[in-house]
Amino acid sequence: MKVAVIGGGAGGFFSAINVKTFHPQAQVFIFEKTSKLLSKVAVSGGGRCNVTHACFEPEALALYYPRGGKFLKKLFYEFNPQDTIRWFGDRNIKLKTEADGRIFPVSDSSQTIIDCFLEQAQKQKIHIYTQTEVCKISPLERGFEIFFSKQPKAVFDKVIIAIGGQSTL
């Protein structure tokens, strides 16, 4: 299986790493249109990277998201803050909970999270391409054809789009 992940942020890396975890034989590629990977992670939480929140009930957690809370509530039953804490713990990242419920790496540095994602991607032999803009994705009878701005088109069995929201950086 050949998988393209569009977006080199936290969602893209998390998706790519989990594809390789559950499908070790898959070839996984991350495509990021800029030269910087995980740039929003670097600045989140004032540079400390608030990883998740200590609200462990999906319905209550969804209330923190006025737009999309109903949709997210269903997802929080599948993967919640406890799962996030476990995921990072399985990768030897120690987390701490602050009085207001925000959860950060013990290091108080977003670089800890960035390094975790980069190390996992390298360990699992995920192919990473920066400055690689996806211009078009066309469905095929089996799979997808992806057209890039500066390199030849390629065919993938699966495509994950993890481009996030508009950055204010």
C-alpha positions in Angstrom: 0.0 0.0 0.0 1.3 3.4 -1.0 -0.1 6.3 1.1 0.3 10.1 0.5 -0.2 12.4 3.5 -0.8 16.0 2.4 0.5 18.4 5.1 3.6 18.4 7.3 2.0 19.6 10.5 1.1 17.7 13.6 -2.0 16.1 12.0 0.0 14.9 9.0 2.9 13.5 11.0 0.4 11.8 13.5 -1.5 10.3 10.6 1.7 9.1 8.8 3.2 7.6 11.9 -0.1 5.7 12.7 -0.4 4.4 9.2 3.1 2.9 9.5 2.3 1.6 13.0 -0.8 -0.3 11.9 0.4 -1.1 8.4 4.2 -1.6 8.7 4.6 -2.7 5.0 3.0 0.5 3.7 5.1 3.1 1.9 4.1 6.5 3.4 5.0 9.9 2.0 4.4 13.3 3.6 4.2 16.3 1.3 4.5 19.8 2.7 4.3 22.8 0.4 6.5 25.0 2.6 10.1 24.6 3.7 9.1 24.2 7.3 7.7 21.1 9.0 5.6 21.3 12.2 5.7 25.1 12.2 2.4 25.6 14.2 3.6 23.0 16.8 6.7 25.2 17.4 4.5 28.2 18.4 1.6 26.5 20.0 1.1 27.1 23.7 3.6 30.0 23.6 6.3 27.7 22.4 5.5 25.0 25.0 3.0 23.1 22.9 -0.2 22.4 24.8 -0.6 18.8 23.7 -4.1 18.1 24.9 -6.5 19.0 27.8 -7.3 17.1 31.0 -11.0 16.8 30.1 -11.6 13.1 29.7 -15.4 13.0 29.0 -16.0 13.3 25.2 -19.3 15.3 25.7 -17.6 17.8 28.0 -14.5 18.1 25.8 -16.7 18.8 22.7 -18.2 21.8 24.5 -14.8 23.5 24.2 -15.3 23.6 20.4 -18.4 25.7 19.6 -17.9 25.1 15.9 -17.7 21.5 15.1 -18.3 20.2 18.6 -21.0 17.8 17.5 -18.7 16.2 14.9 -15.8 16.2 17.3 -17.7 14.5 20.1 -18.0 11.4 18.0 -14.3 11.5 17.3 -13.5 11.9 21.0 -15.1 8.6 21.7 -12.6 7.0 19.2 -9.4 8.9 20.3 -9.5 11.2 23.4 -7.0 13.0 25.7 -6.2 9.8 27.5 -5.3 8.2 24.2 -3.1 11.2 23.4 -1.3 11.0 26.7 -0.8 7.2 26.2 0.5 7.8 22.6 3.2 10.2 23.7 4.0 8.1 26.8 4.6 5.1 24.6 7.2 7.3 22.9 8.8 8.3 26.2 7.5 11.8 26.2 6.6 12.8 29.7 3.6 15.2 30.1 2.4 17.3 32.9 -1.1 18.8 33.7 -1.3 22.4 34.8 -3.9 23.8 37.2 -6.1 25.0 34.3 -6.2 21.5 32.7 -3.8 22.1 29.9 -1.3 19.4 29.3 2.3 20.2 28.2 5.5 18.2 27.8 7.5 18.3 31.1 10.3 20.0 29.2 8.0 23.0 28.6 9.3 23.0 25.0 7.5 22.4 21.8 10.8 21.1 20.4 10.2 17.9 22.5 7.0 17.2 20.5 8.7 18.2 17.1 11.6 15.9 17.9 9.2 13.1 18.8 7.4 13.4 15.4 10.6 13.7 13.4 12.2 10.7 15.2 9.2 8.5 14.7 9.0 9.4 11.1 12.7 8.6 10.6 12.4 5.4 12.6 9.5 4.2 10.5 11.1 5.3 7.2 8.4 7.8 6.2 9.4 9.7 3.1 9.2 13.5 3.7 9.1 16.1 0.9 9.1 19.8 1.7 8.5 22.6 -0.8 6.3 20.1 -2.6 2.9 21.6 -3.4 0.0 19.4 -4.4 -1.9 21.0 -7.3 -4.5 18.4 -8.0 -5.7 15.0 -6.8 -7.6 12.8 -9.3 -9.4 9.7 -8.4 -8.6 6.6 -10.5 -10.4 3.3 -10.7 -8.0 2.1 -8.0 -6.2 4.8 -6.1 -5.4 8.4 -6.8 -3.2 10.4 -9.1 -1.5 13.4 -7.5 -0.1 16.3 -9.5 2.6 18.4 -8.0 3.8 21.9 -8.9 7.5 21.0 -9.4 7.8 17.3 -9.8 6.2 14.4 -11.7 2.8 13.2 -10.9 2.5 10.0 -8.8 -0.1 7.4 -8.0 -1.1 6.4 -4.5 -3.5 3.8 -3.1 -4.7 6.1 -0.3 -4.5 9.9 0.4 -4.8 11.6 3.8 -5.4 15.4 3.7 -4.1 17.0 6.8 -3.6 20.6 5.8 -5.1 22.2 8.9 -6.6 25.6 9.0 -5.4 29.0 7.9 -2.2 30.0 9.7 -2.0 33.4 11.3 1.8 33.2 11.4 
